[in-house]
Amino acid sequence: MGGKKLYRSRDNRWLAGVCGGIGEYTGIDPIIVRVLAVVIPGVGWLTYLILALIIPSEI
């Protein structure tokens, strides 16, 4: 049961590390995750802030 867990990145962060953490979890370059977060409708600052509150920080 020791699978990967989603965390906010400590090393690959610009603000809260949400996109960096998602990129590390999925194996996608975090730059691409950041671009998609801006380009895809409905994924914006509010979603980012909610994810920053929900996703735990990397230890």
All heavy atoms as TSV, in Angstrom:
chain	resi	resn	atom	element	x	y	z
A	1	MET	N	N	0.802	-1.195	0.000
A	1	MET	CA	C	0.000	0.000	0.000
A	1	MET	C	C	0.848	1.264	0.000
A	1	MET	O	O	0.337	2.324	0.234
A	1	MET	CB	C	-0.898	0.019	1.238
A	1	MET	CG	C	-1.898	-1.059	1.263
A	1	MET	SD	S	-3.326	-0.391	0.484
A	1	MET	CE	C	-4.539	-1.527	0.977
A	2	GLY	N	N	2.125	1.160	-0.198
A	2	GLY	CA	C	3.014	2.306	-0.143
A	2	GLY	C	C	3.165	2.990	-1.486
A	2	GLY	O	O	4.271	3.129	-1.967
A	3	GLY	N	N	2.059	3.390	-2.107
A	3	GLY	CA	C	2.095	4.054	-3.399
A	3	GLY	C	C	2.533	5.502	-3.280
A	3	GLY	O	O	2.832	6.012	-2.211
A	4	LYS	N	N	2.571	6.159	-4.437
A	4	LYS	CA	C	2.935	7.577	-4.454
A	4	LYS	C	C	1.848	8.406	-3.805
A	4	LYS	O	O	0.674	8.080	-3.881
A	4	LYS	CB	C	3.117	8.066	-5.894
A	4	LYS	CG	C	4.336	7.541	-6.566
A	4	LYS	CD	C	4.702	8.296	-7.819
A	4	LYS	CE	C	3.593	8.472	-8.808
A	4	LYS	NZ	N	4.030	9.079	-10.060
A	5	LYS	N	N	2.254	9.484	-3.173
A	5	LYS	CA	C	1.307	10.413	-2.567
A	5	LYS	C	C	1.520	11.791	-3.170
A	5	LYS	O	O	2.635	12.161	-3.511
A	5	LYS	CB	C	1.495	10.464	-1.055
A	5	LYS	CG	C	1.131	9.163	-0.385
A	5	LYS	CD	C	1.169	9.296	1.103
A	5	LYS	CE	C	0.774	7.978	1.732
A	5	LYS	NZ	N	0.706	8.060	3.168
A	6	LEU	N	N	0.444	12.529	-3.267
A	6	LEU	CA	C	0.481	13.874	-3.819
A	6	LEU	C	C	0.812	14.871	-2.711
A	6	LEU	O	O	0.126	14.936	-1.696
A	6	LEU	CB	C	-0.865	14.225	-4.455
A	6	LEU	CG	C	-1.007	15.617	-5.040
A	6	LEU	CD1	C	0.009	15.850	-6.151
A	6	LEU	CD2	C	-2.415	15.815	-5.583
A	7	TYR	N	N	1.901	15.600	-2.903
A	7	TYR	CA	C	2.327	16.635	-1.971
A	7	TYR	C	C	2.633	17.907	-2.741
A	7	TYR	O	O	2.952	17.862	-3.924
A	7	TYR	CB	C	3.611	16.222	-1.229
A	7	TYR	CG	C	3.434	15.082	-0.272
A	7	TYR	CD1	C	3.908	13.818	-0.572
A	7	TYR	CD2	C	2.792	15.279	0.943
A	7	TYR	CE1	C	3.755	12.767	0.309
A	7	TYR	CE2	C	2.636	14.235	1.832
A	7	TYR	CZ	C	3.115	12.982	1.512
A	7	TYR	OH	O	2.955	11.957	2.397
A	8	ARG	N	N	2.551	19.046	-2.039
A	8	ARG	CA	C	3.041	20.295	-2.624
A	8	ARG	C	C	4.565	20.237	-2.583
A	8	ARG	O	O	5.160	19.903	-1.562
A	8	ARG	CB	C	2.532	21.499	-1.835
A	8	ARG	CG	C	1.054	21.729	-2.034
A	8	ARG	CD	C	0.550	22.975	-1.337
A	8	ARG	NE	N	0.534	22.754	0.103
A	8	ARG	CZ	C	1.059	23.610	0.982
A	8	ARG	NH1	N	1.614	24.726	0.585
A	8	ARG	NH2	N	1.016	23.339	2.261
A	9	SER	N	N	5.193	20.566	-3.686
A	9	SER	CA	C	6.643	20.455	-3.805
A	9	SER	C	C	7.355	21.523	-2.990
A	9	SER	O	O	6.956	22.681	-2.975
A	9	SER	CB	C	7.053	20.575	-5.275
A	9	SER	OG	O	8.456	20.513	-5.403
A	10	ARG	N	N	8.417	21.115	-2.314
A	10	ARG	CA	C	9.263	22.081	-1.603
A	10	ARG	C	C	10.339	22.632	-2.528
A	10	ARG	O	O	10.746	23.774	-2.411
A	10	ARG	CB	C	9.948	21.416	-0.412
A	10	ARG	CG	C	9.048	21.205	0.743
A	10	ARG	CD	C	9.752	20.602	1.923
A	10	ARG	NE	N	11.200	20.532	1.775
A	10	ARG	CZ	C	12.036	20.210	2.720
A	10	ARG	NH1	N	11.574	19.906	3.898
A	10	ARG	NH2	N	13.322	20.160	2.508
A	11	ASP	N	N	10.821	21.802	-3.448
A	11	ASP	CA	C	11.938	22.188	-4.304
A	11	ASP	C	C	11.499	22.846	-5.602
A	11	ASP	O	O	12.192	23.712	-6.126
A	11	ASP	CB	C	12.797	20.955	-4.634
A	11	ASP	CG	C	13.360	20.304	-3.384
A	11	ASP	OD1	O	13.698	21.044	-2.438
A	11	ASP	OD2	O	13.453	19.065	-3.356
A	12	ASN	N	N	10.381	22.413	-6.153
A	12	ASN	CA	C	9.929	22.900	-7.453
A	12	ASN	C	C	8.678	23.749	-7.261
A	12	ASN	O	O	7.579	23.353	-7.597
A	12	ASN	CB	C	9.652	21.707	-8.372
A	12	ASN	CG	C	9.549	22.122	-9.806
A	12	ASN	OD1	O	9.547	23.305	-10.119
A	12	ASN	ND2	N	9.455	21.160	-10.680
A	13	ARG	N	N	8.866	24.941	-6.701
A	13	ARG	CA	C	7.719	25.782	-6.397
A	13	ARG	C	C	7.960	27.209	-6.862
A	13	ARG	O	O	9.084	27.669	-6.890
A	13	ARG	CB	C	7.409	25.736	-4.909
A	13	ARG	CG	C	8.432	26.418	-4.058
A	13	ARG	CD	C	8.220	26.280	-2.565
A	13	ARG	NE	N	6.844	26.319	-2.174
A	13	ARG	CZ	C	6.387	25.786	-1.055
A	13	ARG	NH1	N	7.208	25.189	-0.232
A	13	ARG	NH2	N	5.121	25.857	-0.742
A	14	TRP	N	N	6.856	27.847	-7.199
A	14	TRP	CA	C	6.882	29.279	-7.481
A	14	TRP	C	C	6.100	30.001	-6.396
A	14	TRP	O	O	6.534	30.990	-5.870
A	14	TRP	CB	C	6.302	29.580	-8.843
A	14	TRP	CG	C	7.243	29.286	-9.982
A	14	TRP	CD1	C	8.457	28.663	-9.898
A	14	TRP	CD2	C	7.053	29.569	-11.348
A	14	TRP	NE1	N	9.005	28.537	-11.130
A	14	TRP	CE2	C	8.164	29.100	-12.052
A	14	TRP	CE3	C	6.043	30.170	-12.056
A	14	TRP	CZ2	C	8.297	29.230	-13.424
A	14	TRP	CZ3	C	6.175	30.296	-13.414
A	14	TRP	CH2	C	7.302	29.827	-14.091
A	15	LEU	N	N	4.931	29.480	-6.084
A	15	LEU	CA	C	4.115	30.056	-5.009
A	15	LEU	C	C	3.989	29.045	-3.880
A	15	LEU	O	O	4.780	29.040	-2.960
A	15	LEU	CB	C	2.732	30.460	-5.536
A	15	LEU	CG	C	2.711	31.596	-6.553
A	15	LEU	CD1	C	1.311	31.822	-7.091
A	15	LEU	CD2	C	3.234	32.872	-5.933
A	16	ALA	N	N	2.992	28.179	-3.979
A	16	ALA	CA	C	2.751	27.209	-2.907
A	16	ALA	C	C	3.249	25.810	-3.250
A	16	ALA	O	O	3.186	24.923	-2.431
A	16	ALA	CB	C	1.257	27.158	-2.581
A	17	GLY	N	N	3.714	25.589	-4.473
A	17	GLY	CA	C	4.232	24.286	-4.862
A	17	GLY	C	C	3.186	23.318	-5.385
A	17	GLY	O	O	3.466	22.135	-5.541
A	18	VAL	N	N	1.980	23.817	-5.673
A	18	VAL	CA	C	0.899	22.945	-6.147
A	18	VAL	C	C	1.230	22.365	-7.519
A	18	VAL	O	O	1.189	21.141	-7.702
A	18	VAL	CB	C	-0.449	23.700	-6.191
A	18	VAL	CG1	C	-1.521	22.848	-6.836
A	18	VAL	CG2	C	-0.872	24.117	-4.798
A	19	CYS	N	N	1.557	23.192	-8.479
A	19	CYS	CA	C	1.853	22.708	-9.829
A	19	CYS	C	C	3.110	21.842	-9.844
A	19	CYS	O	O	3.174	20.841	-10.558
A	19	CYS	CB	C	2.008	23.879	-10.801
A	19	CYS	SG	S	0.466	24.772	-11.101
A	20	GLY	N	N	4.106	22.208	-9.050
A	20	GLY	CA	C	5.313	21.390	-8.948
A	20	GLY	C	C	5.007	20.024	-8.375
A	20	GLY	O	O	5.519	19.007	-8.847
A	21	GLY	N	N	4.161	19.974	-7.360
A	21	GLY	CA	C	3.768	18.702	-6.757
A	21	GLY	C	C	2.963	17.835	-7.702
A	21	GLY	O	O	3.181	16.628	-7.797
A	22	ILE	N	N	2.048	18.457	-8.445
A	22	ILE	CA	C	1.258	17.708	-9.425
A	22	ILE	C	C	2.169	17.188	-10.530
A	22	ILE	O	O	2.034	16.045	-10.975
A	22	ILE	CB	C	0.122	18.581	-9.996
A	22	ILE	CG1	C	-0.913	18.860	-8.905
A	22	ILE	CG2	C	-0.528	17.914	-11.203
A	22	ILE	CD1	C	-1.974	19.874	-9.289
A	23	GLY	N	N	3.114	18.001	-10.960
A	23	GLY	CA	C	4.061	17.570	-11.987
A	23	GLY	C	C	4.918	16.409	-11.524
A	23	GLY	O	O	5.129	15.440	-12.258
A	24	GLU	N	N	5.418	16.477	-10.313
A	24	GLU	CA	C	6.230	15.385	-9.774
A	24	GLU	C	C	5.396	14.115	-9.607
A	24	GLU	O	O	5.873	13.018	-9.883
A	24	GLU	CB	C	6.836	15.792	-8.429
A	24	GLU	CG	C	7.881	16.876	-8.557
A	24	GLU	CD	C	8.321	17.445	-7.218
A	24	GLU	OE1	O	7.850	16.969	-6.158
A	24	GLU	OE2	O	9.131	18.395	-7.241
A	25	TYR	N	N	4.161	14.247	-9.175
A	25	TYR	CA	C	3.283	13.100	-8.961
A	25	TYR	C	C	2.940	12.402	-10.277
A	25	TYR	O	O	2.923	11.181	-10.353
A	25	TYR	CB	C	2.011	13.558	-8.251
A	25	TYR	CG	C	1.023	12.446	-7.969
A	25	TYR	CD1	C	1.223	11.585	-6.895
A	25	TYR	CD2	C	-0.099	12.262	-8.764
A	25	TYR	CE1	C	0.325	10.567	-6.628
A	25	TYR	CE2	C	-1.002	11.251	-8.502
A	25	TYR	CZ	C	-0.783	10.398	-7.439
A	25	TYR	OH	O	-1.674	9.395	-7.187
A	26	THR	N	N	2.665	13.195	-11.321
A	26	THR	CA	C	2.244	12.624	-12.600
A	26	THR	C	C	3.403	12.330	-13.539
A	26	THR	O	O	3.219	11.645	-14.537
A	26	THR	CB	C	1.277	13.574	-13.329
A	26	THR	OG1	O	1.930	14.819	-13.559
A	26	THR	CG2	C	0.010	13.777	-12.529
A	27	GLY	N	N	4.582	12.869	-13.247
A	27	GLY	CA	C	5.727	12.677	-14.134
A	27	GLY	C	C	5.750	13.660	-15.296
A	27	GLY	O	O	6.506	13.488	-16.247
A	28	ILE	N	N	4.916	14.684	-15.220
A	28	ILE	CA	C	4.859	15.728	-16.255
A	28	ILE	C	C	5.709	16.902	-15.794
A	28	ILE	O	O	5.745	17.223	-14.607
A	28	ILE	CB	C	3.402	16.185	-16.482
A	28	ILE	CG1	C	2.536	15.018	-16.956
A	28	ILE	CG2	C	3.332	17.328	-17.480
A	28	ILE	CD1	C	1.061	15.351	-17.022
A	29	ASP	N	N	6.375	17.553	-16.741
A	29	ASP	CA	C	7.177	18.725	-16.417
A	29	ASP	C	C	6.277	19.778	-15.758
A	29	ASP	O	O	5.223	20.121	-16.284
A	29	ASP	CB	C	7.790	19.294	-17.689
A	29	ASP	CG	C	8.793	20.402	-17.444
A	29	ASP	OD1	O	8.758	21.028	-16.359
A	29	ASP	OD2	O	9.621	20.639	-18.330
A	30	PRO	N	N	6.661	20.291	-14.571
A	30	PRO	CA	C	5.828	21.271	-13.871
A	30	PRO	C	C	5.539	22.532	-14.686
A	30	PRO	O	O	4.498	23.166	-14.486
A	30	PRO	CB	C	6.643	21.606	-12.621
A	30	PRO	CG	C	7.458	20.387	-12.380
A	30	PRO	CD	C	7.794	19.863	-13.744
A	31	ILE	N	N	6.406	22.890	-15.616
A	31	ILE	CA	C	6.141	24.050	-16.489
A	31	ILE	C	C	4.879	23.787	-17.312
A	31	ILE	O	O	4.037	24.675	-17.476
A	31	ILE	CB	C	7.342	24.331	-17.419
A	31	ILE	CG1	C	8.585	24.680	-16.606
A	31	ILE	CG2	C	7.009	25.408	-18.428
A	31	ILE	CD1	C	8.535	26.024	-15.927
A	32	ILE	N	N	4.742	22.562	-17.814
A	32	ILE	CA	C	3.556	22.208	-18.604
A	32	ILE	C	C	2.311	22.266	-17.713
A	32	ILE	O	O	1.264	22.755	-18.139
A	32	ILE	CB	C	3.725	20.814	-19.242
A	32	ILE	CG1	C	4.866	20.855	-20.263
A	32	ILE	CG2	C	2.437	20.336	-19.892
A	32	ILE	CD1	C	5.267	19.508	-20.810
A	33	VAL	N	N	2.423	21.793	-16.489
A	33	VAL	CA	C	1.292	21.847	-15.556
A	33	VAL	C	C	0.899	23.301	-15.304
A	33	VAL	O	O	-0.286	23.636	-15.281
A	33	VAL	CB	C	1.627	21.132	-14.230
A	33	VAL	CG1	C	0.488	21.268	-13.235
A	33	VAL	CG2	C	1.945	19.668	-14.468
A	34	ARG	N	N	1.883	24.176	-15.147
A	34	ARG	CA	C	1.595	25.603	-14.915
A	34	ARG	C	C	0.899	26.225	-16.122
A	34	ARG	O	O	-0.055	26.990	-15.971
A	34	ARG	CB	C	2.888	26.346	-14.597
A	34	ARG	CG	C	3.450	25.999	-13.255
A	34	ARG	CD	C	4.740	26.757	-12.964
A	34	ARG	NE	N	5.290	26.296	-11.706
A	34	ARG	CZ	C	6.380	25.543	-11.593
A	34	ARG	NH1	N	7.063	25.203	-12.667
A	34	ARG	NH2	N	6.798	25.150	-10.404
A	35	VAL	N	N	1.369	25.906	-17.326
A	35	VAL	CA	C	0.752	26.445	-18.543
A	35	VAL	C	C	-0.684	25.936	-18.660
A	35	VAL	O	O	-1.601	26.715	-18.953
A	35	VAL	CB	C	1.579	26.073	-19.790
A	35	VAL	CG1	C	0.833	26.392	-21.063
A	35	VAL	CG2	C	2.915	26.804	-19.763
A	36	LEU	N	N	-0.892	24.645	-18.416
A	36	LEU	CA	C	-2.248	24.091	-18.487
A	36	LEU	C	C	-3.163	24.731	-17.454
A	36	LEU	O	O	-4.347	24.964	-17.726
A	36	LEU	CB	C	-2.211	22.574	-18.292
A	36	LEU	CG	C	-1.586	21.771	-19.424
A	36	LEU	CD1	C	-1.492	20.301	-19.043
A	36	LEU	CD2	C	-2.367	21.950	-20.712
A	37	ALA	N	N	-2.634	25.025	-16.287
A	37	ALA	CA	C	-3.439	25.663	-15.244
A	37	ALA	C	C	-3.921	27.046	-15.671
A	37	ALA	O	O	-4.988	27.490	-15.264
A	37	ALA	CB	C	-2.639	25.762	-13.948
A	38	VAL	N	N	-3.148	27.703	-16.513
A	38	VAL	CA	C	-3.530	29.041	-16.980
A	38	VAL	C	C	-4.439	28.954	-18.201
A	38	VAL	O	O	-5.384	29.723	-18.330
A	38	VAL	CB	C	-2.261	29.868	-17.316
A	38	VAL	CG1	C	-2.618	31.175	-17.992
A	38	VAL	CG2	C	-1.447	30.113	-16.060
A	39	VAL	N	N	-4.188	27.988	-19.084
A	39	VAL	CA	C	-4.890	27.901	-20.367
A	39	VAL	C	C	-6.269	27.248	-20.239
A	39	VAL	O	O	-7.221	27.700	-20.870
A	39	VAL	CB	C	-4.022	27.121	-21.389
A	39	VAL	CG1	C	-4.791	26.837	-22.658
A	39	VAL	CG2	C	-2.756	27.904	-21.695
A	40	ILE	N	N	-6.401	26.204	-19.440
A	40	ILE	CA	C	-7.665	25.467	-19.350
A	40	ILE	C	C	-8.694	26.294	-18.572
A	40	ILE	O	O	-8.426	26.692	-17.430
A	40	ILE	CB	C	-7.460	24.102	-18.674
A	40	ILE	CG1	C	-6.553	23.223	-19.522
A	40	ILE	CG2	C	-8.796	23.406	-18.440
A	40	ILE	CD1	C	-6.186	21.907	-18.876
A	41	PRO	N	N	-9.849	26.545	-19.176
A	41	PRO	CA	C	-10.888	27.301	-18.470
A	41	PRO	C	C	-11.342	26.577	-17.208
A	41	PRO	O	O	-11.448	25.363	-17.180
A	41	PRO	CB	C	-12.036	27.365	-19.481
A	41	PRO	CG	C	-11.431	27.049	-20.799
A	41	PRO	CD	C	-10.245	26.182	-20.528
A	42	GLY	N	N	-11.577	27.327	-16.163
A	42	GLY	CA	C	-12.037	26.756	-14.911
A	42	GLY	C	C	-10.911	26.424	-13.954
A	42	GLY	O	O	-11.141	26.172	-12.783
A	43	VAL	N	N	-9.691	26.371	-14.456
A	43	VAL	CA	C	-8.545	26.120	-13.588
A	43	VAL	C	C	-7.834	27.458	-13.440
A	43	VAL	O	O	-7.139	27.905	-14.317
A	43	VAL	CB	C	-7.578	25.080	-14.203
A	43	VAL	CG1	C	-6.398	24.826	-13.285
A	43	VAL	CG2	C	-8.309	23.796	-14.501
A	44	GLY	N	N	-8.055	28.079	-12.311
A	44	GLY	CA	C	-7.495	29.405	-12.094
A	44	GLY	C	C	-7.008	29.569	-10.679
A	44	GLY	O	O	-6.692	28.593	-9.987
A	45	TRP	N	N	-6.948	30.819	-10.251
A	45	TRP	CA	C	-6.416	31.134	-8.927
A	45	TRP	C	C	-7.234	30.516	-7.809
A	45	TRP	O	O	-6.689	30.038	-6.818
A	45	TRP	CB	C	-6.319	32.647	-8.736
A	45	TRP	CG	C	-5.165	33.211	-9.494
A	45	TRP	CD1	C	-5.219	33.930	-10.654
A	45	TRP	CD2	C	-3.788	33.083	-9.172
A	45	TRP	NE1	N	-3.956	34.238	-11.064
A	45	TRP	CE2	C	-3.050	33.741	-10.165
A	45	TRP	CE3	C	-3.098	32.466	-8.131
A	45	TRP	CZ2	C	-1.671	33.802	-10.152
A	45	TRP	CZ3	C	-1.719	32.528	-8.119
A	45	TRP	CH2	C	-1.020	33.191	-9.120
A	46	LEU	N	N	-8.558	30.495	-7.966
A	46	LEU	CA	C	-9.405	29.929	-6.917
A	46	LEU	C	C	-9.115	28.434	-6.746
A	46	LEU	O	O	-8.941	27.952	-5.628
A	46	LEU	CB	C	-10.883	30.150	-7.225
A	46	LEU	CG	C	-11.857	29.625	-6.173
A	46	LEU	CD1	C	-11.598	30.288	-4.819
A	46	LEU	CD2	C	-13.281	29.862	-6.616
A	47	THR	N	N	-9.021	27.713	-7.860
A	47	THR	CA	C	-8.693	26.288	-7.802
A	47	THR	C	C	-7.315	26.087	-7.203
A	47	THR	O	O	-7.111	25.193	-6.381
A	47	THR	CB	C	-8.756	25.668	-9.212
A	47	THR	OG1	O	-10.042	25.898	-9.767
A	47	THR	CG2	C	-8.468	24.182	-9.166
A	48	TYR	N	N	-6.361	26.921	-7.607
A	48	TYR	CA	C	-4.996	26.824	-7.074
A	48	TYR	C	C	-4.996	27.027	-5.561
A	48	TYR	O	O	-4.356	26.266	-4.825
A	48	TYR	CB	C	-4.096	27.863	-7.756
A	48	TYR	CG	C	-2.638	27.715	-7.383
A	48	TYR	CD1	C	-1.800	26.916	-8.129
A	48	TYR	CD2	C	-2.110	28.377	-6.281
A	48	TYR	CE1	C	-0.464	26.764	-7.791
A	48	TYR	CE2	C	-0.776	28.231	-5.930
A	48	TYR	CZ	C	0.043	27.428	-6.695
A	48	TYR	OH	O	1.357	27.289	-6.347
A	49	LEU	N	N	-5.721	28.024	-5.094
A	49	LEU	CA	C	-5.778	28.287	-3.659
A	49	LEU	C	C	-6.438	27.150	-2.890
A	49	LEU	O	O	-5.985	26.771	-1.801
A	49	LEU	CB	C	-6.518	29.595	-3.392
A	49	LEU	CG	C	-5.793	30.858	-3.842
A	49	LEU	CD1	C	-6.695	32.079	-3.667
A	49	LEU	CD2	C	-4.497	31.038	-3.084
A	50	ILE	N	N	-7.490	26.585	-3.451
A	50	ILE	CA	C	-8.152	25.451	-2.804
A	50	ILE	C	C	-7.199	24.260	-2.726
A	50	ILE	O	O	-7.075	23.612	-1.684
A	50	ILE	CB	C	-9.448	25.084	-3.546
A	50	ILE	CG1	C	-10.481	26.201	-3.360
A	50	ILE	CG2	C	-9.995	23.734	-3.070
A	50	ILE	CD1	C	-11.701	26.072	-4.246
A	51	LEU	N	N	-6.494	23.981	-3.829
A	51	LEU	CA	C	-5.537	22.874	-3.828
A	51	LEU	C	C	-4.389	23.144	-2.860
A	51	LEU	O	O	-3.893	22.213	-2.214
A	51	LEU	CB	C	-4.995	22.636	-5.235
A	51	LEU	CG	C	-5.987	22.046	-6.239
A	51	LEU	CD1	C	-5.359	21.971	-7.627
A	51	LEU	CD2	C	-6.474	20.686	-5.786
A	52	ALA	N	N	-3.969	24.393	-2.733
A	52	ALA	CA	C	-2.892	24.733	-1.803
A	52	ALA	C	C	-3.318	24.468	-0.355
A	52	ALA	O	O	-2.495	24.126	0.487
A	52	ALA	CB	C	-2.483	26.192	-1.970
A	53	LEU	N	N	-4.611	24.590	-0.077
A	53	LEU	CA	C	-5.114	24.311	1.259
A	53	LEU	C	C	-5.335	22.816	1.496
A	53	LEU	O	O	-5.176	22.329	2.618
A	53	LEU	CB	C	-6.434	25.060	1.489
A	53	LEU	CG	C	-6.318	26.580	1.534
A	53	LEU	CD1	C	-7.706	27.202	1.573
A	53	LEU	CD2	C	-5.494	27.023	2.721
A	54	ILE	N	N	-5.698	22.090	0.448
A	54	ILE	CA	C	-6.032	20.682	0.573
A	54	ILE	C	C	-4.803	19.769	0.516
A	54	ILE	O	O	-4.682	18.838	1.309
A	54	ILE	CB	C	-7.035	20.260	-0.534
A	54	ILE	CG1	C	-8.364	20.966	-0.330
A	54	ILE	CG2	C	-7.224	18.755	-0.557
A	54	ILE	CD1	C	-9.338	20.762	-1.452
A	55	ILE	N	N	-3.908	20.028	-0.431
A	55	ILE	CA	C	-2.742	19.162	-0.624
A	55	ILE	C	C	-1.709	19.460	0.455
A	55	ILE	O	O	-1.301	20.608	0.622
A	55	ILE	CB	C	-2.121	19.376	-2.018
A	55	ILE	CG1	C	-3.138	19.061	-3.120
A	55	ILE	CG2	C	-0.870	18.521	-2.186
A	55	ILE	CD1	C	-2.671	19.414	-4.524
A	56	PRO	N	N	-1.275	18.444	1.190
A	56	PRO	CA	C	-0.272	18.683	2.248
A	56	PRO	C	C	1.088	19.029	1.665
A	56	PRO	O	O	1.423	18.636	0.547
A	56	PRO	CB	C	-0.231	17.355	2.992
A	56	PRO	CG	C	-0.705	16.330	2.039
A	56	PRO	CD	C	-1.667	17.033	1.115
A	57	SER	N	N	1.876	19.752	2.437
A	57	SER	CA	C	3.219	20.118	2.027
A	57	SER	C	C	4.150	18.922	2.179
A	57	SER	O	O	4.002	18.104	3.077
A	57	SER	CB	C	3.730	21.269	2.887
A	57	SER	OG	O	4.991	21.688	2.467
A	58	GLU	N	N	5.113	18.842	1.265
A	58	GLU	CA	C	6.109	17.780	1.312
A	58	GLU	C	C	6.949	17.943	2.577
A	58	GLU	O	O	7.345	19.044	2.932
A	58	GLU	CB	C	6.992	17.869	0.067
A	58	GLU	CG	C	7.964	16.742	-0.111
A	58	GLU	CD	C	8.706	16.893	-1.437
A	58	GLU	OE1	O	9.063	18.014	-1.811
A	58	GLU	OE2	O	8.911	15.855	-2.073
A	59	ILE	N	N	7.236	16.870	3.259
A	59	ILE	CA	C	7.987	16.930	4.514
A	59	ILE	C	C	9.453	17.113	4.253
A	59	ILE	O	O	10.039	16.685	3.373
A	59	ILE	CB	C	7.740	15.662	5.354
A	59	ILE	CG1	C	6.275	15.574	5.688
A	59	ILE	CG2	C	8.587	15.653	6.595
A	59	ILE	CD1	C	5.864	14.292	6.359
